[in-house]
Amino acid sequence: MPYNGQVEGKNMKALLRLLLIVVLAGSFASMAFAADVQGMLLDKMCSPNIVKANDQAGAKAHTRDCALMEDCAKAGYGVLTADGKFVNIDPAGKAKVIQALKASTKKDDLRVQVSGDIKGDTIKIASIKIL
């Protein structure tokens, strides 16, 4: 069979285009986007039933003292939004959450605004404000 460089060149260009598309799609999928998230702060120990039922009243009744309990703090935190999504706060942000909780005088109704980079269902927080 004779060598056909022209056909091989076209196949190589098509392969390179496909590879470029795959690489670009993968890089966009792993990008984090700046976002502000508002909702009710919950620890992950107490959140499963509240989130499952999108129980905004239950989230509002969740106390600061509970969120600061050792096991609850160790589990981590997240924000239940008004539309029922639970946005996890990255593990590195736990210290900022604890600091904000300790500085607050609120006993419950832990509405927060969290700013940071969101990727998937997790936000890497830059700041947190208890509203």
C-alpha positions as CSV (number, residue, x, y, z in Angstrom):
1,M,0.0,0.0,0.0
2,P,1.5,3.3,-1.0
3,Y,2.1,6.0,1.7
4,N,-0.5,8.8,1.5
5,G,0.8,11.7,3.6
6,Q,-2.2,13.9,2.7
7,V,-4.7,11.5,4.3
8,E,-2.5,11.0,7.4
9,G,-2.1,14.8,7.8
10,K,-5.9,15.2,7.7
11,N,-6.3,12.5,10.3
12,M,-3.7,14.1,12.5
13,K,-5.4,17.5,12.3
14,A,-8.7,16.0,13.2
15,L,-7.2,14.2,16.2
16,L,-5.5,17.4,17.4
17,R,-8.8,19.4,17.1
18,L,-10.6,16.7,19.1
19,L,-7.8,16.7,21.8
20,L,-8.0,20.5,22.0
21,I,-11.8,20.3,22.6
22,V,-11.4,17.7,25.3
23,V,-8.7,19.7,27.1
24,L,-10.7,22.9,26.9
25,A,-13.9,21.2,28.1
26,G,-12.0,19.7,31.0
27,S,-10.4,23.0,32.1
28,F,-13.8,24.8,32.1
29,A,-15.4,22.0,34.1
30,S,-12.7,22.4,36.8
31,M,-12.9,26.2,37.0
32,A,-14.1,27.9,40.1
33,F,-16.3,31.0,39.8
34,A,-16.5,33.9,42.2
35,A,-19.9,33.9,44.0
36,D,-21.9,35.2,46.9
37,V,-24.1,32.7,48.6
38,Q,-26.8,33.7,51.1
39,G,-28.8,31.3,53.3
40,M,-28.9,29.5,56.6
41,L,-25.6,28.3,58.1
42,L,-25.7,24.7,59.2
43,D,-23.2,22.3,60.5
44,K,-23.0,19.0,58.5
45,M,-23.8,16.9,61.6
46,C,-27.2,18.5,61.9
47,S,-27.9,19.4,58.3
48,P,-28.9,16.1,56.5
49,N,-32.6,15.9,57.6
50,I,-33.0,19.7,57.3
51,V,-31.6,19.8,53.8
52,K,-33.5,16.7,52.7
53,A,-36.8,18.3,53.6
54,N,-35.7,21.8,52.6
55,D,-36.9,22.8,56.1
56,Q,-36.2,26.5,56.2
57,A,-37.9,26.8,59.7
58,G,-35.7,24.0,61.0
59,A,-32.6,25.7,59.6
60,K,-33.7,29.0,61.2
61,A,-34.1,27.3,64.6
62,H,-30.6,25.7,64.4
63,T,-28.6,27.3,67.2
64,R,-25.2,28.9,67.4
65,D,-24.4,26.8,70.4
66,C,-25.1,23.6,68.5
67,A,-23.0,24.8,65.5
68,L,-20.1,25.4,67.9
69,M,-20.3,21.9,69.6
70,E,-17.1,20.0,69.1
71,D,-18.6,17.2,67.0
72,C,-20.7,19.6,64.9
73,A,-17.7,21.9,64.3
74,K,-15.6,18.9,63.4
75,A,-18.1,17.8,60.7
76,G,-17.8,21.1,58.9
77,Y,-20.4,23.6,57.6
78,G,-22.6,24.6,54.7
79,V,-25.2,27.0,53.6
80,L,-28.8,26.0,52.9
81,T,-30.1,28.5,50.3
82,A,-33.7,29.7,49.9
83,D,-34.1,27.4,46.8
84,G,-33.1,24.3,48.8
85,K,-29.5,23.9,47.7
86,F,-26.8,23.0,50.2
87,V,-23.5,24.6,49.4
88,N,-20.6,23.1,51.3
89,I,-18.0,25.3,52.9
90,D,-14.5,24.1,52.1
91,P,-12.6,22.6,55.1
92,A,-10.1,25.5,55.1
93,G,-13.1,27.9,55.6
94,K,-14.1,26.2,58.8
95,A,-11.9,28.4,61.0
96,K,-13.6,31.6,59.5
97,V,-17.0,30.1,60.2
98,I,-16.1,29.3,63.8
99,Q,-14.6,32.8,64.2
100,A,-17.8,34.4,62.9
101,L,-20.0,32.2,65.1
102,K,-18.0,33.1,68.2
103,A,-18.1,36.8,67.4
104,S,-21.9,36.8,66.9
105,T,-24.4,37.3,69.7
106,K,-27.2,35.6,67.7
107,K,-28.6,32.5,69.4
108,D,-30.3,31.1,66.2
109,D,-31.5,32.3,62.8
110,L,-27.9,32.1,61.5
111,R,-28.5,33.7,58.1
112,V,-25.2,34.3,56.4
113,Q,-23.6,35.8,53.3
114,V,-20.6,33.9,52.2
115,S,-18.3,35.2,49.4
116,G,-15.7,33.2,47.6
117,D,-14.9,30.9,44.7
118,I,-17.5,28.2,44.1
119,K,-16.7,24.9,42.3
120,G,-19.4,22.3,42.1
121,D,-21.3,22.3,45.4
122,T,-18.4,23.7,47.4
123,I,-17.4,27.3,48.1
124,K,-13.9,28.3,49.1
125,I,-14.7,31.2,51.3
126,A,-13.0,34.5,51.3
127,S,-15.4,36.1,53.8
128,I,-18.4,35.2,55.9
129,K,-20.9,37.6,57.4
130,I,-23.7,36.7,59.8
131,L,-26.7,38.8,58.8
